[in-house]
Amino acid sequence: MAYLVTAIHILVCFFIIVVVLLQSGKSGDISAAFGGQGSQTAFGPRGAASALSRATTWSAVAFMITSITLSIYASKRTGPTSVLQGIKSQPVKTQPAPAQQPTTPPAQK
């Protein structure tokens, strides 16, 4: 089951990369870099924005779900551990106690 979720996760990662690169920016989209006619080639100027926005949203949701699922599988396999478990703790440095002063002054001769 974990292998299936991992495969879906990798596919979603590639899909979200492509969808984000296809979205138009302020100065133009990726189709303009390859000699295209801008945003009007495939979907028109507004149709592409709404379709790509929805595709980005759904792929982000799928990415989060697969990420959480994979982290649950990993925690079940290894058990509850801490990130700081392998680090050795340093001994606490304490300051030496100040020397005790005599309570009575020395006797004079």
All heavy atoms as an XYZ file, in Angstrom:
792
protein
N       0.822     -1.198      0.000
C       0.000      0.000      0.000
C       0.864      1.260      0.000
O       0.530      2.237     -0.649
C      -0.928     -0.027      1.216
C      -1.916      1.071      1.247
S      -3.102      0.864     -0.062
C      -4.297      2.035      0.381
N       1.971      1.205      0.736
C       2.862      2.366      0.794
C       3.499      2.637     -0.564
O       3.737      3.800     -0.922
C       3.935      2.150      1.849
N       3.760      1.592     -1.339
C       4.348      1.779     -2.662
C       3.356      2.462     -3.608
O       3.756      3.302     -4.423
C       4.794      0.441     -3.251
C       5.939     -0.181     -2.488
C       5.793     -1.401     -1.855
C       7.154      0.472     -2.407
C       6.835     -1.963     -1.155
C       8.215     -0.089     -1.705
C       8.057     -1.305     -1.085
O       9.094     -1.854     -0.394
N       2.095      2.129     -3.492
C       1.073      2.763     -4.315
C       0.952      4.250     -3.979
O       0.900      5.096     -4.879
C      -0.273      2.064     -4.117
C      -1.454      2.672     -4.862
C      -1.272      2.488     -6.364
C      -2.741      2.046     -4.392
N       0.946      4.570     -2.697
C       0.846      5.969     -2.278
C       2.096      6.735     -2.702
O       2.012      7.895     -3.126
C       0.607      6.065     -0.755
C       0.602      7.508     -0.294
C      -0.696      5.394     -0.370
N       3.264      6.091     -2.629
C       4.497      6.741     -3.066
C       4.464      7.027     -4.565
O       4.867      8.111     -5.007
C       5.713      5.861     -2.724
O       5.704      5.599     -1.315
C       7.007      6.541     -3.108
N       3.972      6.080     -5.349
C       3.874      6.286     -6.795
C       2.901      7.419     -7.117
O       3.187      8.272     -7.973
C       3.434      4.994     -7.470
N       1.766      7.456     -6.441
C       0.795      8.533     -6.653
C       1.405      9.870     -6.242
O       1.224     10.891     -6.921
C      -0.506      8.248     -5.883
C      -1.223      7.044     -6.486
C      -1.425      9.459     -5.866
C      -2.408      6.563     -5.681
N       2.150      9.871     -5.149
C       2.794     11.092     -4.659
C       3.787     11.630     -5.690
O       3.821     12.848     -5.942
C       3.490     10.795     -3.325
C       4.072     11.994     -2.662
N       3.298     12.951     -2.055
C       5.352     12.398     -2.505
C       4.082     13.892     -1.561
N       5.330     13.578     -1.829
N       4.571     10.771     -6.291
C       5.546     11.200     -7.295
C       4.838     11.747     -8.532
O       5.237     12.781     -9.088
C       6.495     10.040     -7.642
C       7.390      9.736     -6.435
C       7.336     10.355     -8.872
C       8.220      8.492     -6.581
N       3.770     11.076     -8.957
C       3.007     11.573    -10.107
C       2.374     12.931     -9.819
O       2.367     13.819    -10.683
C       1.936     10.564    -10.497
C       2.451      9.263    -11.126
C       1.295      8.293    -11.345
C       3.166      9.561    -12.422
N       1.863     13.107     -8.615
C       1.262     14.391     -8.239
C       2.340     15.477     -8.208
O       2.091     16.617     -8.625
C       0.533     14.273     -6.884
C       0.186     15.633     -6.310
C      -0.721     13.445     -7.036
N       3.538     15.128     -7.753
C       4.628     16.104     -7.733
C       4.963     16.587     -9.134
O       5.097     17.793     -9.374
C       5.872     15.502     -7.085
S       5.736     15.256     -5.325
N       5.089     15.669    -10.081
C       5.378     16.062    -11.464
C       4.229     16.867    -12.061
O       4.449     17.846    -12.774
C       5.679     14.840    -12.327
C       7.027     14.252    -12.070
C       7.165     12.896    -11.834
C       8.166     15.035    -12.054
C       8.411     12.347    -11.607
C       9.415     14.496    -11.820
C       9.539     13.147    -11.594
N       3.001     16.476    -11.751
C       1.841     17.188    -12.282
C       1.781     18.611    -11.751
O       1.503     19.553    -12.501
C       0.554     16.430    -11.943
C      -0.671     17.083    -12.501
C      -0.950     17.023    -13.854
C      -1.547     17.769    -11.674
C      -2.073     17.633    -14.382
C      -2.670     18.382    -12.184
C      -2.936     18.321    -13.543
N       2.049     18.793    -10.475
C       1.983     20.140     -9.905
C       3.103     21.022    -10.463
O       2.917     22.224    -10.652
C       1.986     20.096     -8.361
C       1.415     21.397     -7.793
C       3.358     19.875     -7.803
C       1.099     21.323     -6.324
N       4.254     20.439    -10.767
C       5.332     21.214    -11.390
C       4.900     21.707    -12.764
O       5.078     22.872    -13.112
C       6.619     20.369    -11.477
C       7.217     20.174    -10.082
C       7.645     21.014    -12.391
C       8.344     19.173    -10.036
N       4.311     20.815    -13.557
C       3.873     21.187    -14.903
C       2.769     22.231    -14.849
O       2.786     23.224    -15.601
C       3.413     19.927    -15.673
C       2.708     20.290    -16.969
C       4.601     19.023    -15.940
N       1.816     22.058    -13.951
C       0.687     22.992    -13.871
C       1.165     24.376    -13.432
O       0.716     25.390    -13.972
C      -0.392     22.444    -12.903
C      -1.433     23.493    -12.594
C      -1.048     21.230    -13.501
N       2.086     24.428    -12.510
C       2.589     25.725    -12.058
C       3.392     26.404    -13.169
O       3.286     27.613    -13.369
C       3.426     25.559    -10.769
C       4.204     26.822    -10.453
C       2.530     25.198     -9.602
N       4.167     25.632    -13.916
C       4.942     26.224    -15.005
C       4.055     26.699    -16.155
O       4.435     27.620    -16.882
C       5.976     25.224    -15.523
C       7.172     24.990    -14.608
C       8.080     23.922    -15.201
C       7.940     26.273    -14.394
N       2.906     26.104    -16.339
C       2.008     26.514    -17.414
C       1.206     27.767    -17.088
O       0.664     28.400    -17.976
C       1.042     25.380    -17.765
C       1.643     24.224    -18.551
C       0.603     23.128    -18.739
C       2.171     24.691    -19.885
N       1.130     28.132    -15.825
C       0.357     29.310    -15.459
C       1.069     30.566    -15.942
O       2.287     30.639    -15.980
C       0.155     29.374    -13.949
C      -0.791     28.329    -13.453
C      -1.042     28.446    -11.972
O      -0.568     29.365    -11.326
N      -1.794     27.515    -11.432
N       0.265     31.547    -16.311
C       0.856     32.788    -16.816
C       1.298     33.658    -15.656
O       0.639     33.740    -14.627
C      -0.160     33.530    -17.678
O      -1.286     33.879    -16.909
N       2.427     34.300    -15.878
C       2.941     35.223    -14.881
C       2.614     36.648    -15.276
O       1.754     36.905    -16.124
N       3.325     37.588    -14.692
C       3.064     38.989    -15.005
C       3.553     39.344    -16.407
O       2.941     40.129    -17.099
C       3.753     39.876    -13.970
C       3.154     39.770    -12.597
C       3.861     40.677    -11.635
C       3.256     40.548    -10.245
N       3.960     41.381     -9.277
N       4.676     38.750    -16.831
C       5.234     39.138    -18.119
C       4.907     38.160    -19.235
O       5.214     38.407    -20.377
C       6.744     39.282    -17.988
O       7.320     38.044    -17.651
N       4.353     37.039    -18.954
C       4.021     36.055    -19.980
C       4.074     34.665    -19.386
O       4.445     34.471    -18.242
N       3.690     33.666    -20.172
C       3.710     32.297    -19.666
C       4.784     31.497    -20.376
O       5.546     32.019    -21.179
C       2.334     31.646    -19.800
C       1.792     31.726    -21.212
O       2.521     32.208    -22.096
O       0.650     31.293    -21.431
N       4.865     30.217    -20.068
C       5.944     29.394    -20.600
C       5.781     29.153    -22.099
O       6.754     28.917    -22.801
C       6.051     28.073    -19.823
C       7.392     27.422    -20.089
C       4.932     27.140    -20.182
C       7.736     26.324    -19.138
N       4.565     29.243    -22.619
C       4.382     29.033    -24.049
C       5.024     30.153    -24.856
O       5.423     29.951    -25.998
C       2.899     28.905    -24.386
O       2.235     30.110    -24.082
N       5.145     31.339    -24.279
C       5.805     32.447    -24.968
C       7.299     32.192    -25.097
O       7.936     32.672    -26.032
C       5.548     33.747    -24.216
N       7.877     31.438    -24.190
C       9.302     31.134    -24.263
C       9.619     30.202    -25.422
O      10.724     30.211    -25.947
C       9.765     30.514    -22.945
N       8.651     29.408    -25.856
C       8.869     28.462    -26.945
C       8.269     28.961    -28.260
O       8.031     28.187    -29.172
C       8.280     27.093    -26.591
C       8.961     26.476    -25.411
C       8.292     26.330    -24.208
C      10.276     26.054    -25.489
C       8.921     25.768    -23.115
C      10.905     25.494    -24.399
C      10.231     25.346    -23.215
N       7.967     30.246    -28.360
C       7.477     30.802    -29.607
C       5.982     30.719    -29.787
O       5.487     30.899    -30.891
N       5.249     30.458    -28.739
C       3.789     30.380    -28.841
C       3.169     31.755    -28.916
O       3.832     32.781    -28.830
N       1.884     31.809    -29.075
C       1.162     33.072    -29.184
C       0.658     33.555    -27.826
O      -0.311     34.276    -27.763
C      -0.016     32.910    -30.137
C       0.390     32.575    -31.540
C       1.200     33.695    -32.168
O       0.924     34.861    -31.933
N       2.206     33.337    -32.947
N       1.267     33.148    -26.758
C       0.842     33.588    -25.437
C      -0.262     32.717    -24.896
O      -0.399     31.554    -25.244
N      -1.109     33.287    -24.065
C      -2.167     32.540    -23.399
C      -3.319     32.191    -24.320
O      -4.154     31.376    -23.987
C      -2.716     33.345    -22.219
O      -1.701     33.583    -21.294
N      -3.416     32.811    -25.490
C      -4.563     32.608    -26.348
C      -4.455     31.354    -27.198
O      -5.358     31.056    -27.949
C      -4.745     33.832    -27.237
C      -5.112     35.044    -26.414
C      -4.423     36.288    -26.921
O      -3.660     36.238    -27.860
N      -4.694     37.408    -26.280
N      -3.352     30.612    -27.104
C      -3.170     29.466    -27.979
C      -4.075     28.302    -27.615
O      -4.691     27.702    -28.481
C      -1.714     28.990    -27.949
O      -1.348     28.712    -26.608
C      -0.804     30.032    -28.547
N      -4.185     27.959    -26.355
C      -4.907     26.746    -25.987
C      -6.287     27.036    -25.406
O      -7.297     26.560    -25.908
C      -4.087     25.939    -24.989
N      -6.336     27.816    -24.349
C      -7.595     27.989    -23.620
C      -8.166     29.391    -23.731
O      -9.256     29.638    -23.269
C      -7.395     27.683    -22.129
C      -6.938     26.285    -21.855
C      -5.638     26.049    -21.449
C      -7.792     25.214    -22.003
C      -5.211     24.767    -21.194
C      -7.362     23.940    -21.743
C      -6.068     23.713    -21.339
N      -7.435     30.316    -24.257
C      -7.863     31.709    -24.221
C      -7.302     32.349    -22.962
O      -6.828     31.664    -22.057
N      -7.355     33.663    -22.853
C      -6.706     34.327    -21.726
C      -7.339     34.039    -20.367
O      -6.648     33.940    -19.377
C      -6.798     35.812    -22.072
C      -7.873     35.921    -23.074
C      -7.918     34.603    -23.796
N      -8.643     33.885    -20.265
C      -9.263     33.648    -18.959
C      -9.555     32.174    -18.713
O      -9.584     31.735    -17.575
C     -10.573     34.440    -18.826
C     -10.398     35.918    -18.840
C      -9.456     36.433    -17.791
N      -9.965     36.175    -16.460
C      -9.204     36.119    -15.392
N      -7.916     36.265    -15.494
N      -9.717     35.886    -14.229
N      -9.793     31.403    -19.751
C     -10.103     29.989    -19.578
C      -8.930     29.212    -19.022
O      -9.084     28.323    -18.201
N      -7.727     29.559    -19.441
C      -6.541     28.867    -18.951
C      -6.302     29.177    -17.485
O      -5.894     28.321    -16.717
C      -5.327     29.258    -19.777
N      -6.548     30.411    -17.117
C      -6.300     30.803    -15.732
C      -7.222     30.043    -14.778
O      -6.787     29.562    -13.742
C      -6.479     32.304    -15.569
N      -8.484     29.918    -15.130
C      -9.398     29.249    -14.207
C      -9.160     27.738    -14.193
O      -9.197     27.113    -13.128
C     -10.849     29.563    -14.572
O     -11.133     29.055    -15.860
N      -8.909     27.132    -15.359
C      -8.663     25.690    -15.409
C      -7.354     25.341    -14.710
O      -7.277     24.372    -13.943
C      -8.637     25.203    -16.852
N      -6.317     26.143    -14.946
C      -5.026     25.873    -14.298
C      -5.075     26.167    -12.801
O      -4.397     25.505    -12.013
C      -3.918     26.686    -14.969
C      -3.550     26.241    -16.384
C      -2.519     27.176    -16.991
C      -3.038     24.819    -16.376
N      -5.868     27.144    -12.411
C      -6.014     27.427    -10.974
C      -6.688     26.277    -10.253
O      -6.265     25.881     -9.160
C      -6.816     28.712    -10.768
O      -6.130     29.806    -11.299
N      -7.719     25.728    -10.883
C      -8.394     24.573    -10.269
C      -7.487     23.354    -10.247
O      -7.463     22.610     -9.264
C      -9.690     24.265    -11.011
C     -10.827     25.179    -10.564
C     -12.115     24.770    -11.221
N     -12.202     25.605    -12.436
C     -12.716     25.225    -13.570
N     -13.238     24.043    -13.698
N     -12.732     26.033    -14.613
N      -6.716     23.153    -11.320
C      -5.788     22.017    -11.353
C      -4.708     22.165    -10.297
O      -4.315     21.182     -9.651
C      -5.162     21.899    -12.746
N      -4.245     23.391    -10.079
C      -3.247     23.635     -9.041
C      -3.821     23.355     -7.659
O      -3.169     22.739     -6.816
C      -2.744     25.089     -9.110
O      -2.243     25.341    -10.417
C      -1.653     25.338     -8.098
N      -5.047     23.801     -7.433
C      -5.683     23.585     -6.127
C      -5.866     22.096     -5.842
O      -5.506     21.617     -4.752
C      -7.044     24.295     -6.085
O      -6.851     25.684     -6.344
C      -7.711     24.100     -4.736
N      -6.393     21.360     -6.811
C      -6.632     19.933     -6.591
C      -5.329     19.149     -6.481
O      -5.244     18.201     -5.691
C      -7.513     19.360     -7.684
C      -8.943     19.762     -7.497
C      -9.652     20.633     -8.244
C      -9.815     19.326     -6.449
N     -10.924     20.772     -7.743
C     -11.054     19.970     -6.634
C      -9.680     18.454     -5.368
C     -12.133     19.781     -5.796
C     -10.769     18.265     -4.527
C     -11.969     18.918     -4.752
N      -4.321     19.530     -7.233
C      -3.046     18.821     -7.109
C      -2.371     19.138     -5.783
O      -1.703     18.280     -5.196
C      -2.125     19.130     -8.290
O      -1.885     20.515     -8.372
N      -2.545     20.359     -5.281
C      -1.996     20.691     -3.963
C      -2.701     19.899     -2.863
O      -2.065     19.429     -1.908
C      -2.123     22.186     -3.706
N      -4.007     19.734     -2.990
C      -4.759     18.928     -2.015
C      -4.295     17.472     -2.064
O      -4.059     16.841     -1.018
C      -6.279     19.042     -2.276
C      -7.051     18.010     -1.490
C      -6.762     20.440     -1.946
N      -4.126     16.943     -3.278
C      -3.641     15.559     -3.412
C      -2.232     15.413     -2.864
O      -1.895     14.402     -2.231
C      -3.689     15.128     -4.875
N      -1.393     16.419     -3.063
C      -0.031     16.393     -2.531
C      -0.042     16.343     -1.000
O       0.715     15.576     -0.387
C       0.741     17.615     -3.026
C       2.142     17.711     -2.503
C       3.156     16.968     -3.073
C       2.438     18.541     -1.440
C       4.446     17.047     -2.594
C       3.718     18.626     -0.952
C       4.729     17.876     -1.531
N      -0.881     17.155     -0.390
C      -0.949     17.171      1.077
C      -1.476     15.842      1.621
O      -0.962     15.330      2.619
C      -1.852     18.316      1.560
C      -1.264     19.659      1.362
S       0.216     19.802      2.363
C       0.817     21.360      1.829
N      -2.490     15.300      0.980
C      -3.052     14.030      1.453
C      -2.030     12.903      1.347
O      -1.853     12.122      2.285
C      -4.348     13.701      0.684
C      -5.456     14.677      1.086
C      -4.786     12.262      0.923
C      -6.711     14.554      0.261
N      -1.332     12.831      0.205
C      -0.325     11.772      0.067
C       0.858     11.995      1.007
O       1.427     11.030      1.512
C       0.168     11.664     -1.387
O       0.658     12.935     -1.818
C      -0.938     11.193     -2.303
N       1.210     13.246      1.266
C       2.304     13.522      2.204
C       1.944     13.081      3.619
O       2.759     12.448      4.309
C       2.637     15.013      2.205
O       3.105     15.421      0.969
N       0.742     13.398      4.043
C       0.303     13.001      5.386
C       0.202     11.478      5.479
O       0.607     10.882      6.483
C      -1.032     13.688      5.732
C      -0.810     15.189      5.910
C      -1.652     13.081      6.981
C      -2.080     15.989      6.038
N      -0.305     10.851      4.431
C      -0.420      9.386      4.426
C       0.954      8.728      4.514
O       1.145      7.775      5.278
C      -1.150      8.915      3.157
O      -2.403      9.595      3.072
C      -1.377      7.428      3.172
N       1.916      9.246      3.755
C       3.267      8.682      3.811
C       3.933      8.909      5.161
O       4.667      8.046      5.649
C       4.129      9.280      2.690
C       3.802      8.787      1.285
C       4.593      9.565      0.259
C       4.080      7.303      1.169
N       3.671     10.039      5.794
C       4.246     10.263      7.115
C       3.620      9.350      8.164
O       4.295      8.898      9.092
C       4.100     11.728      7.522
O       2.751     12.037      7.741
N       2.337      9.039      8.020
C       1.689      8.094      8.941
C       2.271      6.699      8.762
O       2.564      6.004      9.740
C       0.159      8.100      8.740
C      -0.417      9.422      9.235
C      -0.494      6.927      9.434
C      -1.879      9.622      8.897
N       2.484      6.277      7.495
C       3.105      4.976      7.242
C       4.515      4.919      7.820
O       4.918      3.913      8.409
C       3.166      4.667      5.744
C       1.870      4.180      5.164
C       1.442      4.633      3.931
C       1.072      3.267      5.827
C       0.249      4.197      3.374
C      -0.113      2.823      5.286
C      -0.516      3.288      4.059
O      -1.691      2.851      3.531
N       5.261      5.995      7.688
C       6.635      6.018      8.205
C       6.653      5.967      9.727
O       7.511      5.302     10.320
C       7.364      7.260      7.715
N       5.722      6.645     10.377
C       5.706      6.627     11.845
C       5.260      5.270     12.381
O       5.716      4.842     13.440
C       4.801      7.729     12.384
O       3.451      7.461     12.076
N       4.387      4.581     11.654
C       3.975      3.241     12.094
C       5.105      2.238     11.939
O       5.241      1.318     12.732
C       2.764      2.771     11.287
C       1.479      3.429     11.692
C       0.316      2.865     10.901
C      -0.988      3.525     11.308
N      -2.120      3.018     10.517
N       5.923      2.419     10.909
C       7.011      1.487     10.649
C       8.146      1.647     11.664
O       8.709      0.681     12.132
C       7.554      1.697      9.238
C       8.518      0.646      8.814
C       8.970      0.785      7.376
N       7.985      1.449      6.530
C       8.305      2.265      5.545
N       9.558      2.523      5.276
N       7.375      2.827      4.815
N       8.480      2.879     12.014
C       9.621      3.105     12.899
C       9.223      3.309     14.349
O      10.054      3.188     15.224
C      10.415      4.326     12.431
O       9.561      5.472     12.445
C      10.981      4.111     11.049
N       8.016      3.657     14.603
C       7.582      3.910     15.968
C       7.812      5.362     16.335
O       8.458      6.114     15.606
N       7.285      5.766     17.469
C       7.456      7.164     17.862
C       8.895      7.447     18.279
O       9.432      6.811     19.180
C       6.488      7.322     19.044
C       6.294      5.942     19.562
C       6.472      5.014     18.395
N       9.504      8.348     17.584
C      10.876      8.752     17.911
C      10.955     10.259     17.885
O      10.081     10.942     17.367
C      11.884      8.180     16.894
O      11.521      8.640     15.593
C      11.901      6.666     16.910
N      12.045     10.746     18.417
C      12.287     12.177     18.441
C      13.415     12.507     17.478
O      14.302     11.688     17.234
C      12.661     12.627     19.848
O      13.065     13.980     19.839
N      13.409     13.701     16.958
C      14.478     14.115     16.066
C      15.772     14.285     16.849
O      16.852     14.109     16.315
C      14.136     15.459     15.401
C      14.749     15.556     14.037
C      12.678     15.722     15.324
N      15.674     14.619     18.109
C      16.844     14.862     18.938
C      17.277     13.618     19.698
O      18.083     13.712     20.624
C      16.546     15.989     19.934
C      16.135     17.324     19.312
C      15.717     18.297     20.387
C      17.260     17.881     18.484
N      16.770     12.466     19.341
C      17.053     11.248     20.091
C      18.527     10.844     19.987
O      19.097     10.367     20.948
C      16.175     10.117     19.570
C      16.282      8.843     20.364
C      15.291      7.809     19.854
O      14.630      8.019     18.845
N      15.185      6.709     20.557
N      19.177     11.035     18.860
C      20.557     10.597     18.687
C      21.594     11.562     19.219
O      22.778     11.252     19.245
N      21.193     12.738     19.643
C      22.134     13.749     20.104
C      22.451     13.512     21.572
O      21.559     13.355     22.401
C      21.558     15.159     19.897
C      21.340     15.396     18.418
C      22.472     16.208     20.493
C      20.691     16.721     18.108
N      23.763     13.481     21.879
C      24.169     13.316     23.272
C      24.032     14.652     23.979
O      24.412     15.689     23.464
C      25.613     12.836     23.351
C      25.814     11.456     22.782
C      27.253     11.037     22.904
C      27.442      9.654     22.308
N      28.848      9.227     22.363
N      23.503     14.596     25.179
C      23.331     15.837     25.923
C      24.664     16.233     26.566
O      25.433     15.396     27.024
C      22.255     15.685     26.993
O      22.644     14.699     27.915
N      24.925     17.516     26.569
C      26.142     18.040     27.170
C      25.945     18.139     28.684
O      24.866     18.466     29.151
C      26.447     19.430     26.598
C      26.717     19.433     25.110
C      28.043     18.767     24.786
O      28.962     18.783     25.598
N      28.128     18.162     23.617
N      27.009     17.846     29.441
C      26.859     18.002     30.890
C      26.667     19.480     31.234
O      27.235     20.359     30.610
C      28.178     17.466     31.455
C      29.138     17.516     30.319
C      28.319     17.375     29.069
N      25.837     19.700     32.218
C      25.538     21.064     32.624
C      26.728     21.603     33.405
O      27.209     20.988     34.352
C      24.263     21.095     33.493
C      23.963     22.503     33.950
C      23.105     20.512     32.726
N      27.203     22.755     32.970
C      28.327     23.381     33.660
C      27.790     24.197     34.825
O      26.937     25.048     34.651
C      29.115     24.270     32.709
C      29.789     23.507     31.600
C      30.570     24.430     30.716
C      31.237     23.648     29.601
N      32.002     24.526     28.721
N      28.327     23.917     36.002
C      27.914     24.672     37.172
C      29.075     25.525     37.639
O      30.240     25.156     37.487
C      27.483     23.731     38.325
O      28.574     22.869     38.642
C      26.274     22.902     37.911
N      28.753     26.643     38.200
C      29.802     27.516     38.711
C      30.217     27.018     40.089
O      29.392     26.569     40.873
C      29.294     28.945     38.809
C      28.981     29.550     37.458
C      28.502     30.978     37.597
O      28.246     31.445     38.695
N      28.384     31.656     36.474
N      31.518     27.086     40.357
C      31.952     26.650     41.695
C      31.412     27.602     42.758
O      31.234     28.786     42.519
C      33.480     26.712     41.616
C      33.777     27.638     40.491
C      32.617     27.535     39.542
N      31.143     27.041     43.899
C      30.622     27.845     45.008
C      31.717     28.787     45.487
O      32.889     28.427     45.537
C      30.167     26.947     46.138
N      31.364     30.008     45.845
C      32.394     30.941     46.333
C      32.971     30.440     47.653
O      32.312     29.773     48.438
C      31.638     32.260     46.504
C      30.195     31.882     46.582
C      30.045     30.610     45.820
N      34.235     30.775     47.861
C      34.917     30.337     49.088
C      34.243     30.976     50.293
O      33.849     32.132     50.266
C      36.386     30.721     49.044
N      34.141     30.191     51.349
C      33.493     30.680     52.559
C      34.425     31.663     53.280
O      35.606     31.410     53.464
C      33.173     29.505     53.498
C      32.131     28.553     52.965
C      30.745     29.167     52.992
O      30.464     30.050     53.781
N      29.892     28.693     52.097
N      33.879     32.787     53.674
C      34.639     33.782     54.438
C      34.527     33.422     55.918
O      33.490     32.966     56.374
C      34.026     35.180     54.208
C      34.119     35.660     52.775
C      35.558     35.964     52.360
O      36.402     36.281     53.204
N      35.833     35.830     51.084
N      35.604     33.584     56.634
C      35.511     33.305     58.080
C      34.533     34.279     58.741
O      34.475     35.441     58.402
C      36.923     33.512     58.596
C      37.650     34.251     57.530
C      36.912     34.015     56.247
N      33.760     33.760     59.676
C      32.742     34.576     60.307
C      33.342     35.481     61.391
O      32.789     36.522     61.682
C      31.670     33.702     60.937
O      32.273     32.782     61.820
C      30.903     32.963     59.847
N      34.455     35.092     61.977
C      35.073     35.925     63.024
C      36.362     36.522     62.466
O      37.109     35.858     61.765
C      35.392     35.080     64.281
O      36.265     34.034     63.886
C      34.128     34.528     64.882
N      36.601     37.765     62.780
C      37.852     38.370     62.293
C      39.047     37.730     62.983
O      38.949     37.240     64.103
C      37.700     39.833     62.653
C      36.619     39.911     63.676
C      35.781     38.681     63.517
N      40.172     37.721     62.354
C      41.356     37.142     62.980
C      41.752     37.924     64.236
O      41.578     39.128     64.295
C      42.437     37.218     61.895
C      41.928     38.165     60.861
C      40.447     38.243     61.027
N      42.263     37.230     65.210
C      42.645     37.847     66.483
C      43.903     38.695     66.296
O      44.821     38.291     65.589
C      42.877     36.799     67.551
N      43.936     39.848     66.966
C      45.096     40.729     66.874
C      46.045     40.438     68.026
O      45.642     40.167     69.134
C      44.647     42.179     66.913
C      43.848     42.536     65.680
C      43.458     44.003     65.722
O      43.717     44.697     66.694
N      42.805     44.437     64.692
N      47.302     40.623     67.897
C      48.282     40.369     68.944
C      48.666     41.586     69.655
O      48.681     42.665     69.348
C      49.528     39.727     68.367
C      49.249     38.385     67.796
C      50.553     37.817     67.324
C      50.357     36.510     66.662
N      51.490     35.890     66.198
